[in-house]
Every structure is written in C-alpha cells, then in structure tokens.
C-alpha cells in the first residue's frame, strides 16, 4: 500500500489537487486508488503571508515492479508538470507538492529521501486525510495507528473539509 500526500497553495489549488489525483492513476494497480476529502489547511512553517493550502491524501496498491525510488522520481515529474521549479525553498508557496508518505513496509534513509516521510506524523494536514483512508494502518517505526497518531497530535493547525468531492473519494459517513 502506497500513501501520498498532496498539497497546493498557488493558482487554482482545488483544480490542481484534483488533476494531480488523476495523474497518480498510472502508478496504481487497477481499481485500487482511493482519495480522501479535500481539506483547506493553514500553512505550516511557511514564509510570512503564505496562503492557505488545499490538501488531500491518496492511497493505492503500487503497480507491479514499481519501487519507492521510481515513484518518488515520477512524483517530482508531476510536480514540475504543474509548474513547480526544480530548485525550490522548503515550505515555500507552490502549485503542487506531492509527498511519498508510505510505501508498503519499505524504509529509506538516504540523501535523496526518507521513508516513511519524517515529518508526516507531526502534521494535521497530513494525518487528517490519511486517517480517512487508513485509520488502522500502523506507522512504521512508531508502531501506532494513523488514527492514534491523529488523536494524540497537539497542534494549532487549522484544517477544514471542503464540500467538493475529489475523484476516487472514499465514502464518508
């Protein structure tokens, strides 16, 4: 199971996140991709006057033979296709941010990336949508469920569900 976080706070953010969800379909085994609701979220550790984000999460079973490194490279291509510069400032406003949060039980700690994503469990804008998709998923290295991590998180972040339903949205209720 793969978990990807999506975010945008430049341009038509809702449309960008929805289009990015569609762009992830080729990396998923057929009929396995699911998305969370869309959320409007406050910026975290961003430069002053950064606008609010639209965030979501997507989960899927990776297509056969796809490695975490290959998927990460593809996520960077998608980001650039949506206008993100190859060189960028961390947490700066951006058209699209795609974070590889989990990839099955794989772990990595290289110069290129860390898996699971090292800051995901400290961010409401990641855990809220992830918990919609995988509340009982155990976070590797922490050994707590995503729902538990969400319940234990202490933050002043603001996260509001949007009314628009993205493609592949799980039934809520």
C-alpha positions in Angstrom: 0.0 0.0 0.0 1.2 3.4 -1.0 0.2 6.7 0.7 0.8 10.0 -1.0 0.1 13.5 0.4 -1.0 16.2 -1.9 -1.0 20.0 -1.4 -1.3 23.3 -3.3 -1.5 26.9 -2.3 -0.7 28.6 -5.7 -3.1 29.0 -8.6 -6.4 27.1 -8.7 -5.4 24.8 -5.8 -8.5 22.7 -5.8 -8.3 22.0 -9.5 -4.6 21.3 -9.3 -5.0 18.7 -6.5 -7.9 17.0 -8.4 -5.8 16.9 -11.6 -2.8 15.5 -9.6 -5.0 12.7 -8.2 -5.8 11.7 -11.7 -2.1 11.9 -12.6 -1.4 9.2 -9.9 -3.7 6.6 -11.5 -1.0 5.1 -13.8 1.1 4.1 -10.8 -1.7 2.1 -9.1 -2.9 -1.4 -9.7 -6.3 -1.2 -11.4 -9.2 -0.1 -9.2 -7.1 0.4 -6.0 -6.7 4.2 -5.9 -8.7 6.0 -3.3 -8.6 9.6 -2.2 -9.6 11.4 0.9 -11.7 14.5 1.0 -10.1 17.8 0.1 -9.1 20.0 3.1 -8.4 23.7 3.4 -5.4 24.0 5.7 -3.4 26.7 7.4 0.3 27.0 6.2 2.8 25.3 8.5 6.4 26.6 8.7 5.9 28.7 5.6 7.2 32.1 4.8 5.0 35.1 6.1 1.9 35.8 4.1 1.8 32.3 2.6 -1.8 31.4 1.6 -3.8 28.5 2.9 -3.4 25.1 1.2 -5.7 22.6 -0.3 -4.6 19.1 0.9 -5.6 15.6 0.4 -4.2 12.1 0.6 -4.3 9.2 -1.9 -3.7 5.5 -1.3 -3.2 2.7 -3.8 -1.6 -0.6 -4.4 1.5 0.0 -6.4 1.7 -1.4 -9.9 3.9 -4.5 -10.2 7.6 -3.7 -10.1 7.3 -0.1 -9.0 9.9 0.8 -6.4 9.8 3.7 -3.9 12.6 5.4 -5.8 10.8 5.2 -9.1 7.6 6.5 -7.7 9.4 9.4 -6.0 11.0 10.3 -9.3 7.6 10.2 -11.0 6.1 12.4 -8.3 8.8 15.0 -8.9 8.0 14.9 -12.7 4.3 15.5 -11.9 5.2 18.4 -9.6 7.2 20.0 -12.4 4.4 19.4 -14.9 2.2 21.5 -12.6 4.8 24.4 -12.5 6.9 23.6 -9.5 10.5 24.7 -10.0 13.2 22.0 -9.8 15.1 24.1 -7.2 12.7 25.4 -4.5 12.7 26.6 -1.0 11.3 24.2 1.6 7.8 25.1 2.6 7.6 28.0 0.1 4.2 28.5 -1.7 3.8 26.1 -4.5 1.5 24.9 -7.2 1.8 21.3 -6.2 3.6 19.3 -3.5 3.5 15.5 -3.6 4.9 13.7 -0.6 5.6 10.0 -0.6 4.4 9.2 2.9 4.4 5.4 3.0 5.3 2.6 0.5 4.3 -0.8 2.0 6.7 -1.6 4.7 9.7 -0.1 2.9 12.0 2.2 4.8 14.7 4.5 3.4 17.1 7.0 4.9 19.3 8.3 2.1 20.4 11.7 0.8 17.5 11.5 -1.7 14.7 10.8 0.7 13.4 9.3 4.0 10.6 6.8 4.1 8.3 6.9 5.9 8.1 10.6 5.5 9.9 12.0 8.5 7.6 15.0 9.4 4.2 13.5 8.4 3.2 12.3 11.8 3.6 15.9 13.2 1.2 17.5 10.7 -2.5 17.6 11.0 -2.8 18.4 7.3 -1.2 15.0 6.6 -2.8 12.9 9.3 -6.4 14.1 8.9 -6.7 13.0 5.3 -4.6 9.9 5.8 -6.8 8.8 8.7 -9.9 8.9 6.4 -8.2 6.4 4.2 -6.2 4.2 6.5 -7.1 4.8 10.2 -5.9 1.4 11.4 -2.6 1.5 9.3 0.4 1.1 11.7 3.0 3.8 11.0 6.4 2.0 10.6 9.0 2.9 13.2 6.4 4.4 15.6 4.1 1.4 15.8 0.9 3.4 16.3 -2.1 3.6 14.0 -2.7 6.7 11.9 -5.9 7.3 13.9 -4.0 7.1 17.2 -1.3 9.5 15.9 -4.1 11.9 14.8 -5.8 11.7 18.2 -2.5 12.3 20.1 -1.4 15.2 17.9 -1.2 18.6 19.7 -1.2 21.4 17.2 -2.7 24.8 16.4 -3.1 24.0 12.7 -6.5 24.7 11.2 -8.0 22.1 8.9 -11.4 22.3 7.3 -13.1 19.8 5.0 -14.2 21.3 1.6 -17.5 20.4 0.1 -16.0 19.5 -3.3 -15.5 15.7 -3.7 -12.3 14.7 -5.5 -12.2 11.7 -7.8 -11.9 8.3 -6.1 -13.1 9.8 -2.8 -13.8 7.2 -0.2 -17.4 7.1 1.1 -17.6 9.1 4.3 -20.3 8.8 6.8 
